[in-house]
Amino acid sequence: MADTQNRENQNNEADSRRQEQDINQLLKVRREKLAALQEAGKDPFLITKYDVTHHSMDIKNHFEELEGKTVSIAGRIMQKRVMGKASFCNVQDLQGNIQSYVARDSIGEEPYADFKKYDVGDIVGITGEVFKTKTGEISVHAAKVLLMGKSLQILPEKFHGLTNTDIRYRQRYTDLIMNPDVKDTFIKRSKIISTIRRYLDDQGFMEVETPMLVSNAGGAAARPFQTHYNALDEDVKLRISLELPLKRLIVGGMERVYEIGRVFRNEGLDTRHNPEFTLMELYQAYTDYQGMMDLTENMFRYVAQEVCGTTTVPYAEEMIDLGRPFERLTMVEAVRKYAGVDFDAIADTEAAKKIADEKGVHYEARHKKGDILNLFFEEFVEEHLVQPTFVMDHPVEISPLTKRKPDKPDYVERFELFIYGREMCNAYSELNDPIDQRERFKAQEAALAAGDEEANTTDEDFMNALEIGMPPTGGIGYGIDRLVMLLTNSPAIRDVLLFPTMKSLDK
């Protein structure tokens, strides 16, 4: 048995060596072809411009008006069939693929001899008439073929495609070439962001930009990345949120502002988290978290309709209905519903810890009643919130920048939107009382001293802004990547990031 296994291993190793030798030979041939072109004065890399008149889907969608007319297309050769005096190639561009018929008598003997040597992966421009083959395929009858880029690598074999997930993420350029659905996802991502901008602009919001390098990374519970600014000889951090500078603008009288930008959090990677991601935050003076709920519901519905053509979208095994009114629950109601524990009936932290012990919910010594309520929510509730649900009125312990509820000061005017068990956004009636805010910062610094690495520290300039005076304000932060995941039915955040964070191959 051991001898058989050894022989199989030896055979596999021999096959791998032969495949590597074959690939190296093919790569060598491609470089020799490039050298021959350059020696003949036909260096494709000297081409600087090509006038594209049409793309593949434009031609297919408007065939009746384009039949018999001359077009110029450009793209990558994905398939090539040489048949003596005439050949076919398949060219892939931004919109898709289109076939081209290339005949010696149409483009000339020497150009045709060159064309026969072109490889799959080469970049070409083709000018010719639009026609339909005997089999009914819309094609371009080439009158001229121009090589504009020589591919010196070998694309993955078309039938099997590019399926290795690690390679797909590391070589997104190859992924985009080989997997049309991937390109569609990122085209849709762009449309989602532009539609959000259009919606907010129509609501009177102004888009702004705020610093990425900051001395105090506040506004969220997260560990920042740190670096050193040589010119000022100061340690600085990459921002973890957009909140505090945007609130400064509200203080300055800019009543409706938003920013879409990258933020950075020094945390782990999983299907829903990447250390750098796209966040949108908006702030509106003279409204509260109820106004933010209405804006969010209307915006999600609008974006889905504009981008997907429907307000009912598939995600995994579910159909998510963004068209009906979103459910609204307080966190206490949600925990009562799904965990069977009524925190309104729990007197204090000691009682909360006792019920946590009974239910097997792990907590830390520093945690108070509000923290434990949130732990119950995470443990028992989140997975059940499949259809859009606003969870409101969080405990003050986990909401350092939020206005208290006047009738229940242990809770704040805050909500999170959950869809498919995932947090999609986080919103507040913003705390504009500078005295209360300073006390909240003190509590955060105490938590930091007790070992909470995600706690905030006091931002004195922000405190000064609040003391100048901020009007009642509603604010919200949206994870753009998670919204794109939802509307493209993508299972992981890396599927909607063109360049996700990957561990270096050198490590």
TIDO-239132 format. One record per residue (C-alpha): residue in three letters; chain; x, y, z. Coordinates in nm, 4 decimals. Example, Ala and Ser with C-alpha at 12.3 -4.5 7.8 and 13.67 -1.06 7.14 Angstrom:
REC_rest_kette_u_v_w
REC_ALA_A_1.2300_-0.4500_0.7800
REC_SER_A_1.3670_-0.1060_0.7140
This chain:
REC_rest_kette_u_v_w
REC_MET_A_0.0000_0.0000_0.0000
REC_ALA_A_0.2815_0.2373_0.0935
REC_ASP_A_0.4607_0.1599_-0.2361
REC_THR_A_0.1416_0.2369_-0.4317
REC_GLN_A_0.1013_0.5693_-0.2535
REC_ASN_A_0.4640_0.6588_-0.3186
REC_ARG_A_0.4254_0.5796_-0.6897
REC_GLU_A_0.1138_0.7992_-0.7074
REC_ASN_A_0.2993_1.0850_-0.5398
REC_GLN_A_0.5925_1.0457_-0.7787
REC_ASN_A_0.3573_1.0427_-1.0788
REC_ASN_A_0.1821_1.3569_-0.9544
REC_GLU_A_0.5133_1.5329_-0.9063
REC_ALA_A_0.6243_1.4306_-1.2552
REC_ASP_A_0.2965_1.5601_-1.4035
REC_SER_A_0.3424_1.8914_-1.2216
REC_ARG_A_0.6967_1.9262_-1.3555
REC_ARG_A_0.5814_1.8522_-1.7108
REC_GLN_A_0.2982_2.1067_-1.6824
REC_GLU_A_0.5400_2.3686_-1.5513
REC_GLN_A_0.7789_2.2981_-1.8380
REC_ASP_A_0.4934_2.3246_-2.0912
REC_ILE_A_0.3822_2.6579_-1.9440
REC_ASN_A_0.7357_2.7939_-1.9437
REC_GLN_A_0.7696_2.6976_-2.3093
REC_LEU_A_0.4437_2.8738_-2.3977
REC_LEU_A_0.5519_3.1867_-2.2105
REC_LYS_A_0.8825_3.1792_-2.3980
REC_VAL_A_0.6995_3.1567_-2.7315
REC_ARG_A_0.4899_3.4630_-2.6460
REC_ARG_A_0.7986_3.6692_-2.5720
REC_GLU_A_0.9572_3.5506_-2.8971
REC_LYS_A_0.6463_3.6637_-3.0871
REC_LEU_A_0.6721_4.0080_-2.9255
REC_ALA_A_1.0414_4.0329_-3.0145
REC_ALA_A_0.9621_3.9416_-3.3773
REC_LEU_A_0.6932_4.2101_-3.3973
REC_GLN_A_0.9292_4.4701_-3.2540
REC_GLU_A_1.2036_4.3754_-3.4973
REC_ALA_A_0.9537_4.4109_-3.7831
REC_GLY_A_0.8577_4.7615_-3.6661
REC_LYS_A_0.5161_4.6474_-3.5389
REC_ASP_A_0.5619_4.6967_-3.1648
REC_PRO_A_0.2058_4.6885_-3.0221
REC_PHE_A_0.3121_4.8890_-2.7174
REC_LEU_A_0.3833_5.1923_-2.9359
REC_ILE_A_0.0128_5.2273_-3.0159
REC_THR_A_-0.1202_5.5178_-2.8095
REC_LYS_A_-0.4802_5.5638_-2.9251
REC_TYR_A_-0.7708_5.3830_-3.0849
REC_ASP_A_-1.1089_5.5358_-3.1650
REC_VAL_A_-1.3787_5.2991_-3.0359
REC_THR_A_-1.7171_5.3721_-3.1915
REC_HIS_A_-1.9236_5.0908_-3.0378
REC_HIS_A_-1.9186_4.8252_-2.7670
REC_SER_A_-2.0362_4.4663_-2.7986
REC_MET_A_-2.3819_4.5035_-2.6424
REC_ASP_A_-2.4450_4.8296_-2.8286
REC_ILE_A_-2.4016_4.6390_-3.1551
REC_LYS_A_-2.6150_4.3433_-3.0470
REC_ASN_A_-2.8933_4.5600_-2.9062
REC_HIS_A_-2.9080_4.7838_-3.2143
REC_PHE_A_-2.8310_4.5309_-3.4857
REC_GLU_A_-3.1139_4.6328_-3.7168
REC_GLU_A_-2.9883_4.9898_-3.7487
REC_LEU_A_-2.6184_4.8923_-3.7544
REC_GLU_A_-2.6320_4.6004_-3.9999
REC_GLY_A_-2.4003_4.6702_-4.2914
REC_LYS_A_-2.2455_4.9734_-4.1222
REC_THR_A_-1.8807_5.0095_-4.0226
REC_VAL_A_-1.7923_5.0019_-3.6533
REC_SER_A_-1.4706_4.9984_-3.4538
REC_ILE_A_-1.4492_4.7775_-3.1463
REC_ALA_A_-1.1623_4.7061_-2.9088
REC_GLY_A_-1.0951_4.4486_-2.6423
REC_ARG_A_-0.9229_4.1276_-2.5459
REC_ILE_A_-0.9147_3.8128_-2.7606
REC_MET_A_-1.0842_3.5410_-2.5541
REC_GLN_A_-1.1213_3.2741_-2.8238
REC_LYS_A_-0.9621_3.2221_-3.1650
REC_ARG_A_-1.0301_2.9685_-3.4390
REC_VAL_A_-0.7972_2.9716_-3.7404
REC_MET_A_-0.9318_2.7978_-4.0522
REC_GLY_A_-0.6969_2.8491_-4.3452
REC_LYS_A_-0.7879_3.1683_-4.5280
REC_ALA_A_-1.0511_3.2779_-4.2748
REC_SER_A_-1.0718_3.2792_-3.8966
REC_PHE_A_-1.3023_3.3746_-3.6121
REC_CYS_A_-1.2102_3.5431_-3.2879
REC_ASN_A_-1.4136_3.6442_-2.9873
REC_VAL_A_-1.3389_3.9895_-2.8460
REC_GLN_A_-1.4316_4.0879_-2.4891
REC_ASP_A_-1.4879_4.4525_-2.3992
REC_LEU_A_-1.6520_4.6410_-2.1123
REC_GLN_A_-2.0028_4.5247_-2.2014
REC_GLY_A_-1.9433_4.1630_-2.2989
REC_ASN_A_-1.8271_3.9594_-2.5971
REC_ILE_A_-1.8727_3.9806_-2.9723
REC_GLN_A_-1.7478_3.7612_-3.2549
REC_SER_A_-1.5351_3.8881_-3.5400
REC_TYR_A_-1.4846_3.7196_-3.8778
REC_VAL_A_-1.1296_3.7766_-4.0021
REC_ALA_A_-1.0554_3.6786_-4.3645
REC_ARG_A_-0.7290_3.7053_-4.5561
REC_ASP_A_-0.9007_3.8573_-4.8592
REC_SER_A_-1.0561_4.1303_-4.6407
REC_ILE_A_-0.7588_4.2466_-4.4340
REC_GLY_A_-0.4688_4.1524_-4.6624
REC_GLU_A_-0.2191_3.8675_-4.6753
REC_GLU_A_0.0489_4.0095_-4.4435
REC_PRO_A_-0.1946_4.1379_-4.1768
REC_TYR_A_-0.3695_3.8016_-4.1850
REC_ALA_A_-0.0409_3.6183_-4.1365
REC_ASP_A_0.0206_3.8407_-3.8323
REC_PHE_A_-0.3299_3.7813_-3.6996
REC_LYS_A_-0.2841_3.4047_-3.7082
REC_LYS_A_0.0031_3.4457_-3.4612
REC_TYR_A_-0.1998_3.6484_-3.2111
REC_ASP_A_-0.2721_3.4779_-2.8789
REC_VAL_A_-0.5710_3.4556_-2.6489
REC_GLY_A_-0.5317_3.7479_-2.4120
REC_ASP_A_-0.3953_3.9937_-2.6705
REC_ILE_A_-0.5599_4.3381_-2.6955
REC_VAL_A_-0.6892_4.4234_-3.0430
REC_GLY_A_-0.8892_4.6847_-3.2261
REC_ILE_A_-1.1132_4.5683_-3.5109
REC_THR_A_-1.2823_4.7840_-3.7738
REC_GLY_A_-1.5420_4.6277_-4.0020
REC_GLU_A_-1.9051_4.5859_-4.1013
REC_VAL_A_-2.1758_4.4480_-3.8758
REC_PHE_A_-2.3408_4.1322_-4.0099
REC_LYS_A_-2.5041_3.8106_-3.8991
REC_THR_A_-2.3489_3.4694_-3.9686
REC_LYS_A_-2.5343_3.1734_-4.1192
REC_THR_A_-2.5891_3.0437_-3.7663
REC_GLY_A_-2.7463_3.3751_-3.6653
REC_GLU_A_-2.4611_3.5175_-3.4558
REC_ILE_A_-2.4165_3.8939_-3.4714
REC_SER_A_-2.0549_3.9606_-3.5702
REC_VAL_A_-1.8111_4.2124_-3.7142
REC_HIS_A_-1.6576_4.1356_-4.0571
REC_ALA_A_-1.3067_4.2702_-4.0075
REC_ALA_A_-1.1554_4.5064_-4.2617
REC_LYS_A_-0.8657_4.5964_-4.0330
REC_VAL_A_-0.7175_4.4368_-3.7198
REC_LEU_A_-0.4735_4.6274_-3.5007
REC_LEU_A_-0.2702_4.4650_-3.2225
REC_MET_A_-0.2457_4.7146_-2.9332
REC_GLY_A_-0.1166_4.5014_-2.6481
REC_LYS_A_0.0636_4.1685_-2.6335
REC_SER_A_-0.0310_3.9358_-2.3459
REC_LEU_A_0.2823_3.7704_-2.2108
REC_GLN_A_0.0944_3.5604_-1.9573
REC_ILE_A_-0.1528_3.2771_-2.0091
REC_LEU_A_-0.5133_3.3255_-1.9028
REC_PRO_A_-0.6852_3.0460_-1.7097
REC_GLU_A_-0.8358_2.7818_-1.9348
REC_LYS_A_-1.1760_2.9133_-2.0460
REC_PHE_A_-1.3808_2.5992_-1.9799
REC_HIS_A_-1.2771_2.5728_-1.6147
REC_GLY_A_-1.2482_2.9458_-1.5605
REC_LEU_A_-1.0824_3.1077_-1.2591
REC_THR_A_-1.2225_2.9406_-0.9480
REC_ASN_A_-0.9384_2.9608_-0.6964
REC_THR_A_-1.0748_3.2130_-0.4460
REC_ASP_A_-0.7365_3.3298_-0.3196
REC_ILE_A_-0.6102_3.3979_-0.6728
REC_ARG_A_-0.9379_3.5700_-0.7623
REC_TYR_A_-0.8971_3.8205_-0.4792
REC_ARG_A_-0.5215_3.8720_-0.5262
REC_GLN_A_-0.5462_3.9038_-0.9055
REC_ARG_A_-0.8752_4.0907_-0.9400
REC_TYR_A_-0.7742_4.1949_-1.2922
REC_THR_A_-0.7736_3.8288_-1.4003
REC_ASP_A_-1.0965_3.7671_-1.2097
REC_LEU_A_-1.2668_4.0518_-1.3987
REC_ILE_A_-1.1492_3.9086_-1.7311
REC_MET_A_-1.2557_3.5496_-1.6680
REC_ASN_A_-1.5762_3.5950_-1.4642
REC_PRO_A_-1.8348_3.8282_-1.6217
REC_ASP_A_-2.0535_3.8181_-1.3091
REC_VAL_A_-1.7706_3.9758_-1.1102
REC_LYS_A_-1.7531_4.2711_-1.3473
REC_ASP_A_-2.1319_4.3070_-1.3243
REC_THR_A_-2.1063_4.3237_-0.9433
REC_PHE_A_-1.8641_4.6150_-0.9556
REC_ILE_A_-2.0595_4.7969_-1.2241
REC_LYS_A_-2.3630_4.7662_-0.9967
REC_ARG_A_-2.1570_4.8873_-0.6996
REC_SER_A_-2.0745_5.2048_-0.8887
REC_LYS_A_-2.4428_5.2530_-0.9737
REC_ILE_A_-2.5436_5.2035_-0.6097
REC_ILE_A_-2.3083_5.4770_-0.4918
REC_SER_A_-2.4064_5.7202_-0.7665
REC_THR_A_-2.7759_5.6552_-0.6925
REC_ILE_A_-2.7212_5.7253_-0.3216
REC_ARG_A_-2.5517_6.0524_-0.4121
REC_ARG_A_-2.8364_6.1484_-0.6420
REC_TYR_A_-3.0947_6.0706_-0.3731
REC_LEU_A_-2.9175_6.2739_-0.1049
REC_ASP_A_-2.8421_6.5629_-0.3378
REC_ASP_A_-3.2126_6.5792_-0.4205
REC_GLN_A_-3.2866_6.5922_-0.0461
REC_GLY_A_-3.0694_6.9012_-0.0075
REC_PHE_A_-2.7587_6.7329_0.1335
REC_MET_A_-2.4105_6.8551_0.0473
REC_GLU_A_-2.1201_6.6142_-0.0019
REC_VAL_A_-1.8009_6.7088_0.1843
REC_GLU_A_-1.4564_6.5640_0.2584
REC_THR_A_-1.2905_6.5345_0.5993
REC_PRO_A_-0.9371_6.4276_0.7072
REC_MET_A_-0.8248_6.0646_0.7060
REC_LEU_A_-0.5207_6.1306_0.9269
REC_VAL_A_-0.6343_6.2465_1.2698
REC_SER_A_-0.4838_6.2992_1.6131
REC_ASN_A_-0.7882_6.1540_1.7896
REC_ALA_A_-0.9722_5.8694_1.6136
REC_GLY_A_-1.3185_5.8873_1.7658
REC_GLY_A_-1.6800_5.8390_1.6690
REC_ALA_A_-1.6911_5.4589_1.6845
REC_ALA_A_-1.5946_5.1638_1.9001
REC_ALA_A_-1.2902_5.0320_1.7135
REC_ARG_A_-0.9112_5.0077_1.7365
REC_PRO_A_-0.7376_5.2548_1.5037
REC_PHE_A_-0.4280_5.2060_1.2929
REC_GLN_A_-0.1424_5.4308_1.4040
REC_THR_A_0.1398_5.5912_1.2101
REC_HIS_A_0.3900_5.8735_1.2442
REC_TYR_A_0.3801_6.2040_1.0587
REC_ASN_A_0.7466_6.2898_0.9990
REC_ALA_A_0.6975_6.6534_0.8952
REC_LEU_A_0.5313_6.7407_1.2271
REC_ASP_A_0.7054_6.4703_1.4323
REC_GLU_A_0.3658_6.3587_1.5636
REC_ASP_A_0.1911_6.0261_1.5996
REC_VAL_A_-0.1384_6.0209_1.4126
REC_LYS_A_-0.4139_5.7693_1.3472
REC_LEU_A_-0.6206_5.6660_1.0484
REC_ARG_A_-0.9831_5.7620_1.1018
REC_ILE_A_-1.2279_5.4970_1.2216
REC_SER_A_-1.5380_5.7032_1.1443
REC_LEU_A_-1.6511_6.0299_0.9872
REC_GLU_A_-1.8690_6.1446_1.2751
REC_LEU_A_-1.6859_6.4099_1.4723
REC_PRO_A_-1.5645_6.6307_1.1855
REC_LEU_A_-1.9073_6.6162_1.0197
REC_LYS_A_-2.0721_6.7281_1.3437
REC_ARG_A_-1.8299_7.0208_1.3539
REC_LEU_A_-1.9733_7.1247_1.0172
REC_ILE_A_-2.3265_7.1105_1.1607
REC_VAL_A_-2.2046_7.3431_1.4377
REC_GLY_A_-2.0722_7.5701_1.1626
REC_GLY_A_-2.4181_7.6006_1.0090
REC_MET_A_-2.3973_7.3476_0.7238
REC_GLU_A_-2.7351_7.1912_0.7968
REC_ARG_A_-2.7250_6.8788_0.5765
REC_VAL_A_-2.3898_6.7149_0.5047
REC_TYR_A_-2.2661_6.3702_0.4054
REC_GLU_A_-1.9416_6.1978_0.3163
REC_ILE_A_-1.8697_5.8689_0.1411
REC_GLY_A_-1.5162_5.7600_0.2179
REC_ARG_A_-1.2736_5.4975_0.3375
REC_VAL_A_-1.2303_5.4344_0.7085
REC_PHE_A_-0.9812_5.2045_0.8765
REC_ARG_A_-1.0270_4.9731_1.1733
REC_ASN_A_-0.7519_4.7542_1.3132
REC_GLU_A_-0.9636_4.4427_1.3497
REC_GLY_A_-1.0013_4.0950_1.2052
REC_LEU_A_-1.1128_3.9814_0.8621
REC_ASP_A_-1.4208_3.7711_0.7964
REC_THR_A_-1.7138_3.7562_0.5545
REC_ARG_A_-1.8465_4.0904_0.6846
REC_HIS_A_-1.5331_4.2790_0.7914
REC_ASN_A_-1.2330_4.4257_0.6109
REC_PRO_A_-0.9888_4.6580_0.7905
REC_GLU_A_-1.0484_4.9310_0.5321
REC_PHE_A_-1.4000_4.9763_0.4047
REC_THR_A_-1.6381_5.2352_0.2632
REC_LEU_A_-1.8547_5.4218_0.5105
REC_MET_A_-2.1156_5.6873_0.4461
REC_GLU_A_-2.2219_5.9192_0.7247
REC_LEU_A_-2.4781_6.1971_0.7015
REC_TYR_A_-2.5992_6.4580_0.9474
REC_GLN_A_-2.9126_6.6698_0.9325
REC_ALA_A_-2.9866_6.9578_1.1646
REC_TYR_A_-3.3283_6.9975_1.3273
REC_THR_A_-3.4334_6.6339_1.3053
REC_ASP_A_-3.3925_6.3227_1.5223
REC_TYR_A_-3.3468_5.9472_1.4878
REC_GLN_A_-3.7077_5.9070_1.3762
REC_GLY_A_-3.6276_6.1343_1.0816
REC_MET_A_-3.3196_5.9218_1.0096
REC_MET_A_-3.5367_5.6083_1.0063
REC_ASP_A_-3.7709_5.7601_0.7497
REC_LEU_A_-3.4797_5.8775_0.5335
REC_THR_A_-3.3120_5.5357_0.5501
REC_GLU_A_-3.6218_5.3377_0.4610
REC_ASN_A_-3.6991_5.5653_0.1675
REC_MET_A_-3.3376_5.5639_0.0452
REC_PHE_A_-3.2965_5.1844_0.0567
REC_ARG_A_-3.6237_5.1438_-0.1328
REC_TYR_A_-3.5222_5.4061_-0.3913
REC_VAL_A_-3.1742_5.2590_-0.4493
REC_ALA_A_-3.3075_4.9041_-0.4888
REC_GLN_A_-3.5692_5.0161_-0.7410
REC_GLU_A_-3.3230_5.2263_-0.9420
REC_VAL_A_-3.0376_4.9739_-0.9461
REC_CYS_A_-3.2195_4.6379_-0.9396
REC_GLY_A_-3.5516_4.7386_-1.0945
REC_THR_A_-3.7411_4.5963_-0.7956
REC_THR_A_-3.7754_4.6428_-0.4195
REC_THR_A_-3.7767_4.2656_-0.3577
REC_VAL_A_-3.4223_4.1355_-0.3922
REC_PRO_A_-3.2786_3.7842_-0.3511
REC_TYR_A_-3.0152_3.7263_-0.0875
REC_ALA_A_-2.8839_3.3748_-0.0221
REC_GLU_A_-3.1958_3.1628_0.0339
REC_GLU_A_-3.4205_3.4597_0.1210
REC_MET_A_-3.6195_3.7202_-0.0696
REC_ILE_A_-3.5665_4.0535_0.1069
REC_ASP_A_-3.8680_4.2839_0.0812
REC_LEU_A_-3.7574_4.6465_0.0891
REC_GLY_A_-4.0941_4.7636_-0.0388
REC_ARG_A_-4.3021_4.7039_0.2719
REC_PRO_A_-4.2703_4.9155_0.5890
REC_PHE_A_-3.9669_4.8126_0.7947
REC_GLU_A_-4.0410_4.6576_1.1333
REC_ARG_A_-3.9507_4.8743_1.4347
REC_LEU_A_-3.8565_4.7227_1.7742
REC_THR_A_-3.6806_4.8582_2.0803
REC_MET_A_-3.3796_4.6554_2.1912
REC_VAL_A_-3.5673_4.5616_2.5103
REC_GLU_A_-3.8655_4.4422_2.3039
REC_ALA_A_-3.6387_4.2430_2.0711
REC_VAL_A_-3.4634_4.0654_2.3607
REC_ARG_A_-3.7986_3.9967_2.5262
REC_LYS_A_-3.9322_3.8530_2.1984
REC_TYR_A_-3.6402_3.6280_2.1051
REC_ALA_A_-3.4645_3.5558_2.4387
REC_GLY_A_-3.7649_3.5600_2.6718
REC_VAL_A_-3.5917_3.8018_2.9098
REC_ASP_A_-3.7519_4.1361_3.0058
REC_PHE_A_-3.4779_4.3852_3.0928
REC_ASP_A_-3.7409_4.6373_3.2043
REC_ALA_A_-3.8010_4.3991_3.4940
REC_ILE_A_-3.4292_4.3693_3.5803
REC_ALA_A_-3.3467_4.6135_3.8564
REC_ASP_A_-2.9710_4.6633_3.8269
REC_THR_A_-2.6360_4.5351_3.7030
REC_GLU_A_-2.6143_4.2637_3.9670
REC_ALA_A_-2.9510_4.1226_3.8618
REC_ALA_A_-2.8497_4.1440_3.4959
REC_LYS_A_-2.5312_3.9464_3.5602
REC_LYS_A_-2.7298_3.6830_3.7468
REC_ILE_A_-2.9680_3.6260_3.4530
REC_ALA_A_-2.6673_3.6241_3.2156
REC_ASP_A_-2.5127_3.3463_3.4239
REC_GLU_A_-2.8371_3.1513_3.4030
REC_LYS_A_-2.8561_3.1929_3.0233
REC_GLY_A_-2.4873_3.1218_2.9600
REC_VAL_A_-2.4104_3.4725_2.8282
REC_HIS_A_-2.0450_3.5627_2.8851
REC_TYR_A_-1.9686_3.9124_3.0162
REC_GLU_A_-1.6731_4.0980_3.1648
REC_ALA_A_-1.6452_4.2331_3.5167
REC_ARG_A_-1.6634_4.5949_3.3921
REC_HIS_A_-1.9943_4.5392_3.2116
REC_LYS_A_-2.3062_4.7109_3.3395
REC_LYS_A_-2.6740_4.6309_3.2874
REC_GLY_A_-2.6848_4.8077_2.9509
REC_ASP_A_-2.3784_4.6229_2.8244
REC_ILE_A_-2.5387_4.2910_2.9215
REC_LEU_A_-2.8624_4.3829_2.7432
REC_ASN_A_-2.6567_4.4352_2.4290
REC_LEU_A_-2.4820_4.0993_2.4794
REC_PHE_A_-2.8233_3.9309_2.5002
REC_PHE_A_-2.9248_4.1056_2.1799
REC_GLU_A_-2.6143_3.9830_1.9978
REC_GLU_A_-2.6527_3.6292_2.1324
REC_PHE_A_-3.0243_3.5692_2.0856
REC_VAL_A_-3.1719_3.8270_1.8484
REC_GLU_A_-2.9541_3.9291_1.5522
REC_GLU_A_-2.9828_3.6028_1.3569
REC_HIS_A_-3.3634_3.6293_1.3546
REC_LEU_A_-3.3746_3.9751_1.1926
REC_VAL_A_-3.3911_3.8632_0.8298
REC_GLN_A_-3.6397_4.1124_0.6867
REC_PRO_A_-3.5574_4.4830_0.7339
REC_THR_A_-3.5911_4.5706_1.1028
REC_PHE_A_-3.5060_4.8883_1.2922
REC_VAL_A_-3.3825_4.8067_1.6441
REC_MET_A_-3.4195_5.1197_1.8570
REC_ASP_A_-3.3413_5.2663_2.1970
REC_HIS_A_-3.0040_5.1236_2.2955
REC_PRO_A_-2.8612_5.1407_2.6487
REC_VAL_A_-2.6587_5.4520_2.7265
REC_GLU_A_-2.3513_5.2443_2.8230
REC_ILE_A_-2.2851_5.1485_2.4596
REC_SER_A_-2.3839_5.4836_2.3046
REC_PRO_A_-2.1394_5.7569_2.4128
REC_LEU_A_-2.2399_6.0127_2.1472
REC_THR_A_-2.6186_5.9763_2.1580
REC_LYS_A_-2.8965_6.1837_2.3146
REC_ARG_A_-3.0770_6.0209_2.6075
REC_LYS_A_-3.4487_5.9432_2.5916
REC_PRO_A_-3.6204_6.2054_2.8088
REC_ASP_A_-3.8609_5.9521_2.9614
REC_LYS_A_-3.6003_5.6712_2.9996
REC_PRO_A_-3.2575_5.8264_3.0674
REC_ASP_A_-3.0849_5.4858_3.0858
REC_TYR_A_-3.1556_5.4512_2.7126
REC_VAL_A_-3.0755_5.6672_2.4123
REC_GLU_A_-3.2414_5.7707_2.0861
REC_ARG_A_-3.0520_5.5358_1.8604
REC_PHE_A_-3.1327_5.2676_1.6060
REC_GLU_A_-2.9573_5.0069_1.3965
REC_LEU_A_-3.1062_4.8594_1.0792
REC_PHE_A_-3.0721_4.4821_1.0471
REC_ILE_A_-3.1249_4.2816_0.7285
REC_TYR_A_-3.0439_3.9091_0.7031
REC_GLY_A_-2.9091_3.9234_1.0562
REC_ARG_A_-2.6549_4.1925_0.9666
REC_GLU_A_-2.6226_4.5491_1.0845
REC_MET_A_-2.6661_4.7783_0.7837
REC_CYS_A_-2.6496_5.1181_0.9541
REC_ASN_A_-2.6313_5.2904_1.2915
REC_ALA_A_-2.8093_5.6181_1.3724
REC_TYR_A_-2.8619_5.8606_1.6602
REC_SER_A_-3.0382_6.1650_1.7793
REC_GLU_A_-2.6996_6.3273_1.8278
REC_LEU_A_-2.5920_6.4316_2.1738
REC_ASN_A_-2.5579_6.8105_2.1697
REC_ASP_A_-2.5327_6.8712_2.5461
REC_PRO_A_-2.1612_6.9451_2.6065
REC_ILE_A_-2.1837_6.8772_2.9817
REC_ASP_A_-2.3379_6.5326_2.9291
REC_GLN_A_-2.0934_6.4652_2.6442
REC_ARG_A_-1.7929_6.5328_2.8671
REC_GLU_A_-1.9259_6.2882_3.1250
REC_ARG_A_-1.9720_6.0270_2.8523
REC_PHE_A_-1.6125_6.0776_2.7400
REC_LYS_A_-1.4962_6.0326_3.0997
REC_ALA_A_-1.6848_5.7020_3.1138
REC_GLN_A_-1.5203_5.5975_2.7874
REC_GLU_A_-1.1747_5.6792_2.9210
REC_ALA_A_-1.2487_5.4757_3.2324
REC_ALA_A_-1.3453_5.1852_3.0087
REC_LEU_A_-1.0214_5.2315_2.8138
REC_ALA_A_-0.8233_5.2209_3.1361
REC_ALA_A_-1.0118_4.9035_3.2332
REC_GLY_A_-0.8959_4.7278_2.9159
REC_ASP_A_-1.1486_4.8254_2.6464
REC_GLU_A_-0.9201_4.8969_2.3492
REC_GLU_A_-1.2134_5.0223_2.1421
REC_ALA_A_-1.3210_5.2954_2.3854
REC_ASN_A_-1.3054_5.6641_2.2847
REC_THR_A_-1.0914_5.9365_2.4408
REC_THR_A_-1.1942_6.2968_2.4971
REC_ASP_A_-1.1705_6.5135_2.1858
REC_GLU_A_-1.1225_6.8638_2.3254
REC_ASP_A_-1.1735_7.0448_1.9956
REC_PHE_A_-1.5016_6.8603_1.9453
REC_MET_A_-1.6004_6.9558_2.3004
REC_ASN_A_-1.5241_7.3183_2.2166
REC_ALA_A_-1.7500_7.2915_1.9101
REC_LEU_A_-2.0344_7.1539_2.1216
REC_GLU_A_-1.9903_7.4358_2.3716
REC_ILE_A_-2.0256_7.6860_2.0880
REC_GLY_A_-2.3558_7.5117_2.0221
REC_MET_A_-2.4920_7.2359_1.7962
REC_PRO_A_-2.8609_7.2303_1.7008
REC_PRO_A_-3.0757_6.9182_1.7474
REC_THR_A_-2.9360_6.6815_1.4869
REC_GLY_A_-3.0010_6.3385_1.3419
REC_GLY_A_-2.7012_6.1413_1.2203
REC_ILE_A_-2.6396_5.8020_1.0639
REC_GLY_A_-2.3610_5.5826_0.9330
REC_TYR_A_-2.4059_5.3245_0.6552
REC_GLY_A_-2.1758_5.0373_0.5652
REC_ILE_A_-2.1745_5.0817_0.1883
REC_ASP_A_-2.0046_4.7460_0.1298
REC_ARG_A_-2.2803_4.5586_0.3132
REC_LEU_A_-2.5481_4.7372_0.1112
REC_VAL_A_-2.3643_4.6355_-0.2070
REC_MET_A_-2.3468_4.2762_-0.0772
REC_LEU_A_-2.7240_4.2800_-0.0287
REC_LEU_A_-2.8124_4.4260_-0.3684
REC_THR_A_-2.5670_4.2026_-0.5595
REC_ASN_A_-2.6441_3.8848_-0.3610
REC_SER_A_-2.2775_3.8531_-0.2636
REC_PRO_A_-2.1935_3.6242_0.0316
REC_ALA_A_-1.8724_3.7944_0.1474
REC_ILE_A_-1.7418_4.1500_0.1731
REC_ARG_A_-1.4360_4.0531_-0.0344
REC_ASP_A_-1.6703_3.9849_-0.3258
REC_VAL_A_-1.7667_4.3543_-0.3396
REC_LEU_A_-1.4204_4.5039_-0.2768
REC_LEU_A_-1.2066_4.5356_-0.5877
REC_PHE_A_-0.8918_4.4995_-0.3788
REC_PRO_A_-0.9689_4.3268_-0.0457
REC_THR_A_-0.7039_4.3071_0.2235
REC_MET_A_-0.4957_3.9902_0.1864
REC_LYS_A_-0.2112_3.8507_0.3886
REC_SER_A_0.1210_3.9009_0.2122
REC_LEU_A_0.2522_3.5924_0.0327
REC_ASP_A_0.5944_3.6761_0.1740
REC_LYS_A_0.4784_3.6101_0.5308
